[in-house]
Amino acid sequence: MEVPPDNDVLWAHALHFRHGDGSPGLSGVSLGVREGEILAVSGPRGSGKTTLLRCLSGQVPVARGEVWFNSVPVHTMGPLTRERLRRDRFGWIDPAPVLVPELNVWENTALPLMLRGAGRRRAKATALEWLERLDVGGAARSRPHELRQAERQRVCIARALAPAPSVLFADEPTAPLHRADRRHVLRTLLAAVRAHGVTVVLATQDPETAALADRTVSLLDGRRVKTVHLPPVSETTGTEGRAACSLSA
Ligand SMILES: Nc1ncnc2c1ncn2[C@@H]1O[C@H](COP(=O)(O)OP(=O)(O)OP(=O)(O)O)[C@@H](O)[C@H]1O
């Protein structure tokens, strides 16, 4: 039996996952992520990037295979233990901003800190610091609907980073942004995680985004492949129209 290497924060071996309706998700994916590393998971739409991040972060149990976090098996944990692990050690950024509409921006950002047990005053101070870093400090008292989409996504990034997660799972975190915004937000995000030694697993279809990571693993049809060549994201097409890829496994 293989054992996770000591210096891998996250380690997955021969992961298999099938969706509830029987659709194949992952077929035998193995990888390791070192402490403080920014690992890009690239591949075209439907290649299994989100599914892989969900399995690695314990959101869904794997059908077969192993996931280890800091030498602790995640694949054998029950739902409540996985939930606690996610709450206390992991951060997550979705491709589109999801915020609680009834709470203002700083309250949204402070929420994960308070769920971890931080007092309101400390949680607010930390939330405000992160909102400043992400250039949305001025919107701290606004409600999410008063912000532009790009600003809401910055709030989601601040919310994910505020509790200082050990591992940040970022699923196409800059997908809803325009090109100029995308580059700026991505650089801010990566500078922040590097400064705080956060390990990042970053799903992306964009070669420019993947190029900012320390290392890239590529997926195609739920399997790891050596390289997937994708055209750069065009300013006008956004995330659409990029199905073409060539494979060299
Ligand atoms: N909840 C679901 N039920 C059934 N099939 C699903 C589900 N979620 C994803 N799939 C399928 O699993 C495969 C992998 O999807 P996944 O979302 O992981 O890929 P992805 O690389 O993240 O794609 P995208 O870039 O479009 O988000 C696809 O064929 C997709 O249609």
PDBQT file of the ligand as one rigid body, heavy atoms in Angstrom, charges set to zero:
ROOT
HETATM    1  N1  LIG A 301     -24.022  16.916 -10.315  1.00  0.00    +0.000 N 
HETATM    2  C1  LIG A 301     -23.715  16.254 -11.440  1.00  0.00    +0.000 A 
HETATM    3  N2  LIG A 301     -24.460  15.229 -11.884  1.00  0.00    +0.000 NA
HETATM    4  C2  LIG A 301     -24.119  14.555 -13.000  1.00  0.00    +0.000 A 
HETATM    5  N3  LIG A 301     -23.031  14.810 -13.756  1.00  0.00    +0.000 NA
HETATM    6  C3  LIG A 301     -22.261  15.822 -13.364  1.00  0.00    +0.000 A 
HETATM    7  C4  LIG A 301     -22.522  16.605 -12.182  1.00  0.00    +0.000 A 
HETATM    8  N4  LIG A 301     -21.559  17.547 -12.042  1.00  0.00    +0.000 NA
HETATM    9  C5  LIG A 301     -20.723  17.361 -13.083  1.00  0.00    +0.000 A 
HETATM   10  N5  LIG A 301     -21.128  16.333 -13.871  1.00  0.00    +0.000 N 
HETATM   11  C6  LIG A 301     -20.441  15.815 -15.046  1.00  0.00    +0.000 C 
HETATM   12  O1  LIG A 301     -19.165  15.364 -14.626  1.00  0.00    +0.000 OA
HETATM   13  C7  LIG A 301     -18.154  15.725 -15.551  1.00  0.00    +0.000 C 
HETATM   14  C8  LIG A 301     -17.115  16.594 -14.872  1.00  0.00    +0.000 C 
HETATM   15  O2  LIG A 301     -17.725  17.826 -14.464  1.00  0.00    +0.000 OA
HETATM   16  P1  LIG A 301     -16.923  18.942 -13.667  1.00  0.00    +0.000 P 
HETATM   17  O3  LIG A 301     -17.900  20.028 -13.349  1.00  0.00    +0.000 OA
HETATM   18  O4  LIG A 301     -16.176  18.314 -12.590  1.00  0.00    +0.000 OA
HETATM   19  O5  LIG A 301     -15.915  19.419 -14.792  1.00  0.00    +0.000 OA
HETATM   20  P2  LIG A 301     -15.115  20.796 -14.895  1.00  0.00    +0.000 P 
HETATM   21  O6  LIG A 301     -13.810  20.452 -15.531  1.00  0.00    +0.000 OA
HETATM   22  O7  LIG A 301     -15.077  21.460 -13.570  1.00  0.00    +0.000 OA
HETATM   23  O8  LIG A 301     -16.003  21.603 -15.897  1.00  0.00    +0.000 OA
HETATM   24  P3  LIG A 301     -16.355  23.185 -15.912  1.00  0.00    +0.000 P 
HETATM   25  O9  LIG A 301     -15.105  23.866 -16.319  1.00  0.00    +0.000 OA
HETATM   26  O10 LIG A 301     -17.448  23.278 -16.920  1.00  0.00    +0.000 OA
HETATM   27  O11 LIG A 301     -16.822  23.526 -14.528  1.00  0.00    +0.000 OA
HETATM   28  C9  LIG A 301     -18.879  16.398 -16.692  1.00  0.00    +0.000 C 
HETATM   29  O12 LIG A 301     -19.157  15.413 -17.673  1.00  0.00    +0.000 OA
HETATM   30  C10 LIG A 301     -20.159  16.891 -16.062  1.00  0.00    +0.000 C 
HETATM   31  O13 LIG A 301     -21.196  16.981 -17.008  1.00  0.00    +0.000 OA
ENDROOT
TORSDOF 0
